[in-house]
């Protein structure tokens, strides 16, 4: 029961952290707005709440001397995943602070960057907050007032990570992975399987018809050889003409 609960909590943290990263990407672009700044604030606070819950649960389990060797190995694996998620959250919070300082909304000091991103980020924020519709309540000066809170929260996250290392000593290199790298990206889990929601990071590419890929590859190779021979022939002819003229 403890392992399932930990996995569920960690899955929720990972998805909210992914949502936060998605929102940070829109900062300073033409999609930037007061609503985005509020979405960032609420999403990172949700991530921090989940982080505290994960830390408390895993710390108590890893300090339990009565758990079996197999259970301890599994909790240590989850602890490493949790630590990695916290590191990513801290990096994105620092990035959000830097970009927010460079692109204030109330008193613009530079033009927003045309990155090609369009539309609202409300859907992503709603997934992170587990709501269908976002309600915005922030003041017009959120882009400046929130930066002070963000600086304090970055310090709190850094301090929490230091305390984690002191309370539970788990060597990441000693923990064995239970799945291949990138296996989670190939998962066919639906959005409805999680109360937080899932950001589609990548989709499986459609399989080519049998024989089609090899034929295309062979044709491309032949074209490349022909083009190379033509270039070499032209170079030889030009060289010969230059020598004769001199």
Secondary structure as a PSIPRED ss2 file (coil, helix, strand):
# PSIPRED VFORMAT (PSIPRED V4.0)

   1 X C   1.000  0.000  0.000
   2 X H   0.000  1.000  0.000
   3 X H   0.000  1.000  0.000
   4 X H   0.000  1.000  0.000
   5 X H   0.000  1.000  0.000
   6 X H   0.000  1.000  0.000
   7 X H   0.000  1.000  0.000
   8 X H   0.000  1.000  0.000
   9 X H   0.000  1.000  0.000
  10 X H   0.000  1.000  0.000
  11 X H   0.000  1.000  0.000
  12 X H   0.000  1.000  0.000
  13 X H   0.000  1.000  0.000
  14 X H   0.000  1.000  0.000
  15 X H   0.000  1.000  0.000
  16 X H   0.000  1.000  0.000
  17 X H   0.000  1.000  0.000
  18 X H   0.000  1.000  0.000
  19 X H   0.000  1.000  0.000
  20 X H   0.000  1.000  0.000
  21 X H   0.000  1.000  0.000
  22 X H   0.000  1.000  0.000
  23 X H   0.000  1.000  0.000
  24 X H   0.000  1.000  0.000
  25 X H   0.000  1.000  0.000
  26 X C   1.000  0.000  0.000
  27 X C   1.000  0.000  0.000
  28 X C   1.000  0.000  0.000
  29 X E   0.000  0.000  1.000
  30 X C   1.000  0.000  0.000
  31 X C   1.000  0.000  0.000
  32 X C   1.000  0.000  0.000
  33 X C   1.000  0.000  0.000
  34 X H   0.000  1.000  0.000
  35 X H   0.000  1.000  0.000
  36 X H   0.000  1.000  0.000
  37 X H   0.000  1.000  0.000
  38 X H   0.000  1.000  0.000
  39 X H   0.000  1.000  0.000
  40 X H   0.000  1.000  0.000
  41 X H   0.000  1.000  0.000
  42 X H   0.000  1.000  0.000
  43 X H   0.000  1.000  0.000
  44 X H   0.000  1.000  0.000
  45 X H   0.000  1.000  0.000
  46 X H   0.000  1.000  0.000
  47 X H   0.000  1.000  0.000
  48 X H   0.000  1.000  0.000
  49 X H   0.000  1.000  0.000
  50 X H   0.000  1.000  0.000
  51 X H   0.000  1.000  0.000
  52 X H   0.000  1.000  0.000
  53 X H   0.000  1.000  0.000
  54 X H   0.000  1.000  0.000
  55 X H   0.000  1.000  0.000
  56 X H   0.000  1.000  0.000
  57 X H   0.000  1.000  0.000
  58 X H   0.000  1.000  0.000
  59 X H   0.000  1.000  0.000
  60 X H   0.000  1.000  0.000
  61 X H   0.000  1.000  0.000
  62 X H   0.000  1.000  0.000
  63 X C   1.000  0.000  0.000
  64 X C   1.000  0.000  0.000
  65 X C   1.000  0.000  0.000
  66 X C   1.000  0.000  0.000
  67 X C   1.000  0.000  0.000
  68 X C   1.000  0.000  0.000
  69 X H   0.000  1.000  0.000
  70 X H   0.000  1.000  0.000
  71 X H   0.000  1.000  0.000
  72 X H   0.000  1.000  0.000
  73 X H   0.000  1.000  0.000
  74 X H   0.000  1.000  0.000
  75 X H   0.000  1.000  0.000
  76 X H   0.000  1.000  0.000
  77 X H   0.000  1.000  0.000
  78 X H   0.000  1.000  0.000
  79 X H   0.000  1.000  0.000
  80 X H   0.000  1.000  0.000
  81 X H   0.000  1.000  0.000
  82 X H   0.000  1.000  0.000
  83 X H   0.000  1.000  0.000
  84 X H   0.000  1.000  0.000
  85 X H   0.000  1.000  0.000
  86 X H   0.000  1.000  0.000
  87 X H   0.000  1.000  0.000
  88 X H   0.000  1.000  0.000
  89 X H   0.000  1.000  0.000
  90 X H   0.000  1.000  0.000
  91 X H   0.000  1.000  0.000
  92 X H   0.000  1.000  0.000
  93 X H   0.000  1.000  0.000
  94 X H   0.000  1.000  0.000
  95 X H   0.000  1.000  0.000
  96 X H   0.000  1.000  0.000
  97 X H   0.000  1.000  0.000
  98 X H   0.000  1.000  0.000
  99 X H   0.000  1.000  0.000
 100 X H   0.000  1.000  0.000
 101 X H   0.000  1.000  0.000
 102 X H   0.000  1.000  0.000
 103 X C   1.000  0.000  0.000
 104 X C   1.000  0.000  0.000
 105 X C   1.000  0.000  0.000
 106 X C   1.000  0.000  0.000
 107 X C   1.000  0.000  0.000
 108 X C   1.000  0.000  0.000
 109 X C   1.000  0.000  0.000
 110 X C   1.000  0.000  0.000
 111 X C   1.000  0.000  0.000
 112 X C   1.000  0.000  0.000
 113 X E   0.000  0.000  1.000
 114 X C   1.000  0.000  0.000
 115 X C   1.000  0.000  0.000
 116 X C   1.000  0.000  0.000
 117 X C   1.000  0.000  0.000
 118 X C   1.000  0.000  0.000
 119 X C   1.000  0.000  0.000
 120 X C   1.000  0.000  0.000
 121 X C   1.000  0.000  0.000
 122 X H   0.000  1.000  0.000
 123 X H   0.000  1.000  0.000
 124 X H   0.000  1.000  0.000
 125 X H   0.000  1.000  0.000
 126 X H   0.000  1.000  0.000
 127 X H   0.000  1.000  0.000
 128 X H   0.000  1.000  0.000
 129 X H   0.000  1.000  0.000
 130 X C   1.000  0.000  0.000
 131 X C   1.000  0.000  0.000
 132 X C   1.000  0.000  0.000
 133 X C   1.000  0.000  0.000
 134 X C   1.000  0.000  0.000
 135 X C   1.000  0.000  0.000
 136 X C   1.000  0.000  0.000
 137 X C   1.000  0.000  0.000
 138 X C   1.000  0.000  0.000
 139 X C   1.000  0.000  0.000
 140 X C   1.000  0.000  0.000
 141 X C   1.000  0.000  0.000
 142 X H   0.000  1.000  0.000
 143 X H   0.000  1.000  0.000
 144 X H   0.000  1.000  0.000
 145 X H   0.000  1.000  0.000
 146 X H   0.000  1.000  0.000
 147 X H   0.000  1.000  0.000
 148 X H   0.000  1.000  0.000
 149 X H   0.000  1.000  0.000
 150 X H   0.000  1.000  0.000
 151 X H   0.000  1.000  0.000
 152 X H   0.000  1.000  0.000
 153 X H   0.000  1.000  0.000
 154 X H   0.000  1.000  0.000
 155 X H   0.000  1.000  0.000
 156 X H   0.000  1.000  0.000
 157 X H   0.000  1.000  0.000
 158 X H   0.000  1.000  0.000
 159 X H   0.000  1.000  0.000
 160 X H   0.000  1.000  0.000
 161 X H   0.000  1.000  0.000
 162 X H   0.000  1.000  0.000
 163 X H   0.000  1.000  0.000
 164 X H   0.000  1.000  0.000
 165 X H   0.000  1.000  0.000
 166 X H   0.000  1.000  0.000
 167 X H   0.000  1.000  0.000
 168 X C   1.000  0.000  0.000
 169 X C   1.000  0.000  0.000
 170 X C   1.000  0.000  0.000
 171 X C   1.000  0.000  0.000
 172 X H   0.000  1.000  0.000
 173 X H   0.000  1.000  0.000
 174 X H   0.000  1.000  0.000
 175 X C   1.000  0.000  0.000
 176 X C   1.000  0.000  0.000
 177 X C   1.000  0.000  0.000
 178 X C   1.000  0.000  0.000
 179 X C   1.000  0.000  0.000
 180 X C   1.000  0.000  0.000
 181 X C   1.000  0.000  0.000
 182 X C   1.000  0.000  0.000
 183 X H   0.000  1.000  0.000
 184 X H   0.000  1.000  0.000
 185 X H   0.000  1.000  0.000
 186 X H   0.000  1.000  0.000
 187 X C   1.000  0.000  0.000
 188 X C   1.000  0.000  0.000
 189 X C   1.000  0.000  0.000
 190 X C   1.000  0.000  0.000
 191 X H   0.000  1.000  0.000
 192 X H   0.000  1.000  0.000
 193 X H   0.000  1.000  0.000
 194 X C   1.000  0.000  0.000
 195 X C   1.000  0.000  0.000
 196 X C   1.000  0.000  0.000
 197 X C   1.000  0.000  0.000
 198 X C   1.000  0.000  0.000
 199 X C   1.000  0.000  0.000
 200 X C   1.000  0.000  0.000
 201 X C   1.000  0.000  0.000
 202 X C   1.000  0.000  0.000
 203 X C   1.000  0.000  0.000
 204 X C   1.000  0.000  0.000
 205 X C   1.000  0.000  0.000
 206 X C   1.000  0.000  0.000
 207 X C   1.000  0.000  0.000
 208 X C   1.000  0.000  0.000
 209 X C   1.000  0.000  0.000
 210 X C   1.000  0.000  0.000
 211 X C   1.000  0.000  0.000
 212 X H   0.000  1.000  0.000
 213 X H   0.000  1.000  0.000
 214 X H   0.000  1.000  0.000
 215 X H   0.000  1.000  0.000
 216 X H   0.000  1.000  0.000
 217 X H   0.000  1.000  0.000
 218 X H   0.000  1.000  0.000
 219 X H   0.000  1.000  0.000
 220 X H   0.000  1.000  0.000
 221 X H   0.000  1.000  0.000
 222 X H   0.000  1.000  0.000
 223 X H   0.000  1.000  0.000
 224 X H   0.000  1.000  0.000
 225 X H   0.000  1.000  0.000
 226 X H   0.000  1.000  0.000
 227 X H   0.000  1.000  0.000
 228 X H   0.000  1.000  0.000
 229 X H   0.000  1.000  0.000
 230 X H   0.000  1.000  0.000
 231 X H   0.000  1.000  0.000
 232 X H   0.000  1.000  0.000
 233 X H   0.000  1.000  0.000
 234 X H   0.000  1.000  0.000
 235 X H   0.000  1.000  0.000
 236 X H   0.000  1.000  0.000
 237 X H   0.000  1.000  0.000
 238 X H   0.000  1.000  0.000
 239 X H   0.000  1.000  0.000
 240 X H   0.000  1.000  0.000
 241 X H   0.000  1.000  0.000
 242 X H   0.000  1.000  0.000
 243 X H   0.000  1.000  0.000
 244 X H   0.000  1.000  0.000
 245 X H   0.000  1.000  0.000
 246 X C   1.000  0.000  0.000
